[in-house]
Amino acid sequence: MTIKLITKGKKPEEKIYQGKCLNCYSVVQASPSDGRVTSDQRDGNFFTFNCPNCNHNMHIDINDRNQVG
Protein backbone atom coordinates (compact mmCIF):
# COMPACT_ATOMS: atom_id res chain seq x y z
CA MET A 1 0.00 0.00 0.00
CA THR A 2 1.31 3.45 -0.84
CA ILE A 3 0.81 6.49 1.35
CA LYS A 4 -1.67 8.93 -0.11
CA LEU A 5 -1.62 12.63 0.84
CA ILE A 6 -5.20 13.83 1.22
CA THR A 7 -4.61 17.43 2.35
CA LYS A 8 -1.24 19.16 2.37
CA GLY A 9 -0.57 21.11 5.55
CA LYS A 10 2.36 23.34 6.35
CA LYS A 11 5.18 22.87 8.80
CA PRO A 12 5.06 24.94 11.98
CA GLU A 13 7.47 27.85 12.20
CA GLU A 14 10.69 27.08 14.00
CA LYS A 15 10.89 28.61 17.47
CA ILE A 16 13.79 30.88 18.40
CA TYR A 17 15.33 30.81 21.89
CA GLN A 18 17.70 33.20 23.62
CA GLY A 19 20.54 32.47 26.02
CA LYS A 20 23.76 33.90 27.38
CA CYS A 21 27.23 32.42 26.95
CA LEU A 22 28.76 31.74 30.35
CA ASN A 23 32.27 32.28 28.98
CA CYS A 24 32.13 35.61 27.07
CA TYR A 25 28.65 36.75 28.21
CA SER A 26 27.38 37.22 24.65
CA VAL A 27 23.58 37.04 24.27
CA VAL A 28 22.71 34.58 21.50
CA GLN A 29 19.48 33.67 19.70
CA ALA A 30 19.27 30.21 18.15
CA SER A 31 16.82 27.47 17.22
CA PRO A 32 17.08 23.82 18.25
CA SER A 33 18.01 22.88 14.67
CA ASP A 34 21.22 24.92 15.11
CA GLY A 35 22.55 22.41 17.63
CA ARG A 36 22.03 19.00 19.20
CA VAL A 37 18.77 18.48 21.15
CA THR A 38 18.90 16.48 24.39
CA SER A 39 15.71 15.17 26.02
CA ASP A 40 15.97 15.04 29.81
CA GLN A 41 12.97 14.01 31.93
CA ARG A 42 14.48 15.33 35.14
CA ASP A 43 15.98 18.69 34.13
CA GLY A 44 13.98 19.41 30.97
CA ASN A 45 14.90 19.44 27.28
CA PHE A 46 17.75 21.60 26.02
CA PHE A 47 19.93 22.05 22.97
CA THR A 48 23.70 22.43 22.76
CA PHE A 49 25.79 24.41 20.28
CA ASN A 50 29.00 26.47 20.18
CA CYS A 51 28.97 30.20 20.90
CA PRO A 52 29.55 32.08 17.64
CA ASN A 53 31.83 34.57 19.46
CA CYS A 54 34.18 32.43 21.59
CA ASN A 55 33.32 28.86 20.43
CA HIS A 56 32.47 27.84 24.02
CA ASN A 57 29.90 25.06 24.46
CA MET A 58 26.44 26.57 25.22
CA HIS A 59 23.18 25.03 26.44
CA ILE A 60 19.75 26.64 26.13
CA ASP A 61 16.68 25.19 27.85
CA ILE A 62 13.75 24.57 25.51
CA ASN A 63 10.97 26.28 27.43
CA ASP A 64 8.64 29.25 27.03
CA ARG A 65 10.77 31.44 29.32
CA ASN A 66 13.71 31.40 26.87
CA GLN A 67 11.58 31.70 23.74
CA VAL A 68 11.84 34.91 21.70
CA GLY A 69 8.66 36.39 20.27
Backbone as a chain_set.jsonl record, in Angstrom:
{"seq": "MTIKLITKGKKPEEKIYQGKCLNCYSVVQASPSDGRVTSDQRDGNFFTFNCPNCNHNMHIDINDRNQVG", "coords": {"N": [[0.847, -1.179, 0.0], [0.558, 2.193, -0.803], [1.364, 5.414, 0.533], [-0.988, 7.967, 0.729], [-1.454, 11.333, 0.185], [-3.848, 13.339, 1.453], [-4.679, 15.973, 2.243], [-2.599, 18.741, 2.042], [-0.656, 20.082, 4.529], [1.057, 22.694, 6.381], [4.382, 23.11, 7.604], [5.1, 23.813, 11.044], [6.274, 27.019, 12.212], [9.693, 27.499, 13.017], [10.823, 27.701, 16.34], [12.487, 30.295, 18.119], [15.071, 30.692, 20.458], [16.605, 32.297, 23.296], [19.735, 32.85, 24.863], [22.531, 33.149, 27.178], [26.016, 33.23, 26.844], [28.183, 31.612, 29.028], [30.841, 32.01, 29.123], [31.884, 34.231, 27.542], [29.853, 36.0, 27.859], [28.141, 36.809, 25.82], [24.971, 37.482, 24.318], [22.833, 35.287, 22.776], [20.774, 34.237, 20.076], [19.068, 31.394, 18.981], [17.923, 28.435, 17.238], [16.578, 25.163, 17.954], [17.384, 23.509, 15.836], [19.853, 24.425, 15.193], [21.677, 23.202, 16.759], [22.408, 20.377, 18.899], [19.825, 18.487, 20.141], [18.827, 17.533, 23.383], [16.939, 15.318, 25.248], [15.638, 15.39, 28.426], [14.212, 14.024, 31.158], [14.289, 14.715, 33.836], [15.618, 17.276, 34.201], [14.63, 18.765, 32.106], [14.209, 19.542, 28.576], [16.874, 20.483, 26.35], [19.091, 22.299, 24.129], [22.304, 22.073, 22.556], [25.094, 23.925, 21.467], [27.838, 25.655, 19.841], [29.148, 28.751, 20.961], [28.943, 31.559, 18.861], [30.793, 33.596, 19.133], [32.986, 33.004, 20.956], [33.324, 30.3, 20.723], [32.722, 28.584, 22.785], [31.086, 25.903, 24.513], [27.6, 25.937, 24.585], [24.422, 25.792, 26.294], [20.946, 25.828, 25.929], [17.871, 25.969, 27.509], [14.879, 24.421, 26.431], [12.193, 25.982, 26.681], [9.259, 27.992, 27.44], [10.05, 30.312, 28.716], [12.576, 31.039, 27.724], [12.025, 31.515, 25.113], [11.902, 33.525, 22.188], [9.836, 36.103, 21.094]], "CA": [[0.0, 0.0, 0.0], [1.306, 3.447, -0.843], [0.807, 6.486, 1.35], [-1.674, 8.935, -0.105], [-1.62, 12.626, 0.837], [-5.202, 13.835, 1.221], [-4.612, 17.428, 2.352], [-1.245, 19.156, 2.369], [-0.566, 21.11, 5.553], [2.359, 23.345, 6.346], [5.179, 22.874, 8.797], [5.062, 24.94, 11.983], [7.469, 27.849, 12.204], [10.688, 27.08, 13.996], [10.892, 28.614, 17.473], [13.794, 30.875, 18.399], [15.327, 30.809, 21.891], [17.698, 33.2, 23.619], [20.54, 32.47, 26.015], [23.761, 33.902, 27.384], [27.227, 32.425, 26.95], [28.763, 31.745, 30.352], [32.271, 32.275, 28.978], [32.135, 35.611, 27.071], [28.652, 36.752, 28.206], [27.375, 37.224, 24.649], [23.583, 37.037, 24.265], [22.712, 34.576, 21.503], [19.483, 33.672, 19.701], [19.274, 30.208, 18.149], [16.822, 27.474, 17.215], [17.081, 23.822, 18.246], [18.015, 22.88, 14.668], [21.222, 24.922, 15.11], [22.545, 22.413, 17.629], [22.025, 18.997, 19.202], [18.768, 18.481, 21.152], [18.895, 16.48, 24.388], [15.705, 15.173, 26.021], [15.967, 15.043, 29.805], [12.973, 14.009, 31.926], [14.477, 15.33, 35.145], [15.981, 18.69, 34.134], [13.979, 19.409, 30.967], [14.901, 19.441, 27.283], [17.747, 21.599, 26.017], [19.935, 22.051, 22.975], [23.702, 22.429, 22.756], [25.793, 24.415, 20.281], [29.001, 26.468, 20.18], [28.965, 30.198, 20.903], [29.553, 32.079, 17.638], [31.83, 34.568, 19.458], [34.176, 32.425, 21.589], [33.316, 28.863, 20.432], [32.469, 27.844, 24.022], [29.904, 25.057, 24.462], [26.444, 26.572, 25.218], [23.175, 25.031, 26.443], [19.747, 26.641, 26.126], [16.678, 25.193, 27.845], [13.752, 24.572, 25.513], [10.975, 26.282, 27.431], [8.639, 29.254, 27.027], [10.767, 31.44, 29.322], [13.71, 31.402, 26.872], [11.577, 31.697, 23.737], [11.842, 34.91, 21.701], [8.663, 36.391, 20.27]], "C": [[0.896, 1.247, 0.0], [0.596, 4.485, 0.018], [0.231, 7.541, 0.426], [-1.903, 10.215, 0.705], [-2.983, 13.183, 0.466], [-5.216, 15.365, 1.218], [-3.206, 17.805, 2.774], [-1.293, 20.296, 3.381], [0.752, 21.855, 5.405], [3.059, 23.147, 7.677], [5.07, 24.074, 9.729], [6.365, 25.735, 11.902], [8.418, 27.391, 13.312], [10.795, 28.136, 15.099], [12.339, 29.055, 17.701], [13.92, 31.06, 19.914], [16.547, 31.696, 22.121], [18.417, 32.716, 24.87], [21.808, 33.29, 26.079], [24.931, 32.935, 27.539], [27.851, 32.668, 28.322], [30.264, 32.012, 30.308], [32.531, 33.734, 28.604], [30.948, 36.544, 27.326], [27.93, 37.36, 27.007], [25.952, 36.699, 24.773], [23.344, 36.506, 22.858], [21.267, 34.13, 21.305], [19.74, 32.517, 18.745], [18.016, 29.35, 18.18], [17.399, 26.088, 17.487], [17.763, 23.138, 17.058], [19.455, 23.363, 14.473], [22.198, 24.086, 15.937], [22.043, 20.995, 17.78], [21.028, 19.025, 20.358], [18.948, 17.276, 22.066], [17.59, 16.481, 25.165], [16.07, 14.671, 27.41], [14.7, 15.148, 30.647], [13.116, 14.765, 33.243], [14.686, 16.846, 35.057], [15.309, 19.448, 32.996], [14.833, 19.333, 29.711], [15.751, 20.677, 27.041], [18.49, 21.281, 24.735], [21.301, 22.671, 23.201], [24.3, 22.865, 21.422], [26.984, 25.231, 20.75], [28.677, 27.938, 20.021], [29.644, 30.731, 19.646], [30.688, 33.079, 17.907], [33.116, 33.899, 19.968], [34.3, 30.914, 21.388], [33.164, 27.994, 21.683], [31.167, 27.053, 23.879], [28.762, 25.727, 25.24], [25.265, 25.608, 25.284], [22.046, 26.028, 26.64], [18.579, 25.704, 26.406], [15.591, 25.47, 26.824], [12.494, 24.732, 26.353], [10.474, 27.667, 27.025], [9.379, 30.468, 27.577], [11.908, 31.941, 28.44], [13.297, 31.68, 25.427], [11.466, 33.172, 23.392], [10.589, 35.054, 20.852], [7.448, 35.733, 20.671]], "O": [[1.88, 1.313, 0.737], [-0.62, 4.433, 0.203], [0.873, 7.96, -0.537], [-2.484, 10.171, 1.79], [-3.245, 13.469, -0.702], [-5.718, 15.977, 0.275], [-2.675, 17.263, 3.743], [-1.892, 21.342, 3.127], [1.474, 21.67, 4.426], [2.427, 23.032, 8.727], [4.962, 25.213, 9.275], [7.418, 25.194, 11.567], [7.996, 26.959, 14.385], [10.85, 29.332, 14.812], [13.28, 28.287, 17.501], [12.987, 31.526, 20.569], [17.409, 31.826, 21.251], [17.792, 32.234, 25.815], [22.126, 34.036, 25.153], [24.845, 31.949, 28.272], [28.025, 33.818, 28.727], [30.888, 32.218, 31.349], [33.314, 34.409, 29.273], [31.026, 37.739, 27.042], [27.184, 38.326, 27.162], [25.74, 35.595, 25.276], [23.617, 37.189, 21.872], [20.612, 33.697, 22.253], [20.531, 32.641, 17.81], [17.155, 29.52, 19.043], [18.59, 25.864, 17.27], [18.627, 22.282, 17.25], [20.2, 22.783, 13.683], [23.412, 24.251, 15.819], [21.346, 20.47, 16.911], [21.344, 19.528, 21.436], [19.186, 16.158, 21.61], [17.173, 17.516, 25.683], [16.733, 13.643, 27.55], [14.17, 16.244, 30.831], [12.162, 15.386, 33.71], [14.016, 17.609, 35.752], [15.416, 20.673, 32.936], [16.038, 19.088, 29.781], [15.403, 21.778, 27.468], [18.52, 20.131, 24.299], [21.448, 23.652, 23.929], [24.047, 22.254, 20.384], [27.125, 25.476, 21.948], [28.011, 28.335, 19.064], [30.799, 30.396, 19.383], [31.466, 33.377, 17.001], [34.205, 34.191, 19.474], [35.276, 30.311, 21.835], [33.447, 26.796, 21.642], [30.246, 27.496, 23.193], [28.924, 26.052, 26.416], [25.126, 24.721, 24.442], [22.171, 26.966, 27.428], [18.322, 24.769, 25.648], [15.399, 26.61, 26.401], [11.821, 23.759, 26.692], [11.179, 28.419, 26.352], [9.342, 31.54, 26.972], [12.181, 33.14, 28.409], [14.138, 32.044, 24.606], [10.996, 33.974, 24.198], [10.316, 34.218, 19.99], [6.409, 35.915, 20.036]]}, "num_chains": 1, "name": "protein.A"}
